[in-house]
Structure formats: structure tokens, C-alpha cells
Amino acid sequence: EFILVNNGSTDGSEAILRRYVTRDSRFHLINQENLGIHGSRNSGLRAARGTYVGFVDADDFAAPAMFQTLLERAAATGSDIVVCDYAMTFPTREESGVLGLADEVIDAAELGRELFYLRYFGRNPVVWNKLYRKSLLTGHGIQFEVGHGEDLLLHLRLLPYVRRLCTVHDTLYKYV
């Protein structure tokens, strides 16, 4: 499913989103006043019905198979979080494979929480290149807070509960 959150836009975005909703039953639209990015993500999280949840920012691009690939890896490895590599897209060039990830499965307790955090959240504190087991968030009352640094704070709150994380070397997200 795709939860589309129109966060108080005044630029005609709602009409574009409605077209997706009328063409495909997997798309669901939430219209709300502007609650900031954390408010948009929390609305989407509350509405999501799947076992896993991912986030895409409005000005970025996800590869068509991104979430299918991440979901397959989550299922195969029993991971709480799956991370893919990404590209940074500039007007005249693109840097691909920014993180230089390998295909790995990491046990957080085995690695140690501090090293786990530094390697997998500290240098990559964003949510848009990850897939999360929804119950990891909702089961512990974790949601997005504040207007800046909300991704980093979310990961700090998740840290005690993550058992296993898996990385995917494929560049599946384009950060513009």
C-alpha cells in the first residue's frame, strides 16, 4: 500500500495525488493541515496496515522495486530494519553507492549497541533508505518528533529494540 500524505500543500499536489488514488486501490490519501515532516510521517505510520513500513520524501525518488527488494530481504533474514544504498542526485551529476554497503545481516547485540549505532545509524541517520518492521515502532510507542533531526532521534529511540538489521548493496533510492 502507498499512504500519500498531503501536508497542507497549496500548489495543486492534492489533485495529482487524487489521480493516483482513483487509478490504483493500493494508494490512500490523507489530507491534513501542515504538521511538518514529522506530522506527515506519523500520519502515514498510523494509517499503514502492513507489517513493514518505509518512507519516501516528496522531492526524492525510489526505484520501482525498492520496497519489494527490501521486503524480500527482511523476510529472508528476519530483520527488523533493512537498509539500501542510495545516490545523491545533483543538477549536473549523480553520486551512486554513497554508503558503499555490502549485503550483510548484522546482529545488534553481537556487534554491541554503540558500534551498531555508529555504523548503521550514526553515519546514515535518515529513514528514507530503510524499511522498518512496523511493530518495532508502534509496539514501543515510537514516533517522529520535532521538526529537525527527527530521523536521528527516531533511531536513538529504536536502538534498544533493534535485534537484527540487514544491508542491501543495491542503490535503490535517489536523494535529490
N, C-alpha and C positions, 0 to 999 in steps of 0.2 A: 504494500500500500504506500501511497505518497500523501503525506499531510502537507498541504500548501498553506502557509500562514501569510495572509495579507495583513501586515502590521501597520495599518493606518496610512497606507500609501495614497497619494493624491495624483499619481502620474498615469493612471489607466491600467495599472498592474492587475487590478481586480478583474477587469474584462478579459485579460489574457488568461488568468488563472481559471476563470469560469469556463473558457473554451476547453481547457484540459479536462475539467470535471465533467462536462457534458459528453465528451468523447470517450472517456475511459472510466469505468466504475472503480478502478483502483485509486483514483485521485479524489481527495477530500479537501474541501476548502474551509478554512477558518478565517473569518473577517474579524478583526479586533482593532481597537484604538492602538496607537503607537505605544507599546510597552517596552521598547528597546529590544535588543537582540536576545537578552536573557528571557524576557517575557514571551517572545516568539518561540524560542526553543522549548520553554516549559509548556506552552500551549500545545505544541506538537507532541511532546512527550506524553502529556496527559491523554491526548486523543489516539495515540498509537496503540494498535492491538497486537502487534507482532511480538515474537519472543526476543528479537533483536531490534535495535534502533540505530539509525545513523543520521547525520546532519549535513546539509549542503547549504552554503551561503549563496545568496541570490546573485552575486556577481562572479561566481566561480562555475566550474564545470566538472561533473563526474562522468567517467567513462560509462558507456551504456551497460557494461557488465560488472561495474564496480561492486555493487551490493550483492549480486549473485555470487561473485568470486569470494567476497569476504564471508558471506553466509555459509558457503560450502566449506571454507577453511574453519570457520567456527564450529560447524557440525562435526567435521572430521577430527578436530583436535580437542573439543570440549572447552574451548577458550571463552573467557568472559569478555575479552576485548580482542579485536583483530585490527591491525594497523597496516595500511598500504603506503607505498611510496607516493610522492607527488611531484608535480612540475610547477615551477614558478614561471608564470607567463607575463612577459613584458611586451610593450607595443612593438618592439623590433626584434625580440628574441625570446627563446624559452630555455630554461634550465631544467632538465629532466632528471629524475632519480636523486632528488635533493638529499634524502636521508641515507641513500646507499644501503638499503635494507637487504637482508638475505631472507630466505624462507626459514623461519625458526619458530619453535614453541618454547616459551620461557615460563618456568615455574617461579612465581614471585617469592615464595618462602625460601626456596632453594638458593636463589640468587641473593636474597636479602633485600628488604624493603628499600633501604637507602639507595643501593646501587640500581635496583629495579626502577625506582623513581627517576634517578638521574639519567639512565639510559633511555627509558621509554616514555617518560612524560616531561622531564626537565628540558631536553633538547627538542621536544616535539609536543608542546603543551596544548595543541589545537584539537578540536573534536571532529573537524570535517574530513579527516582521512582515516576515520575509525568506525568500527561497528561495535556496539555495546550490547551485552545481554541486558535487556530492559529491567529485569528484576534486580540487577546489581544496583541500579539507580533507585527504582521505586521501592524496592524491598528495604532500603536503608534510608528512605526519605530524602534522598539526594536530588537536588535540582540546581538549576543555574541561578546564580546570584549576581548582584552588582552589574554595572554597565561596561566596565573594562576589566580585563583579566579574568573573565568568568570561566573560560576554559581551564586555565591553570588552577583556579580554586576548585572547580569540579573534580579535577584529577587528584588534588590533595585530599579531598573528601572521600574519593573512591579507593585510595591507596590501601587502607586496611582490609578491604574486602576483595580485592582482585586476587584470584588464585592463579590463573593462567592467562597469558597473553600470547598471541601469535602474530608474526610479522609476515608480510607478503612483499616480495621484491618488486612486483609489477607497479609501474607508475599508473595509477588509476584515477587520480584527482588532479585538476589543474587549478591552482591558486592564481587568480588574476591580480 
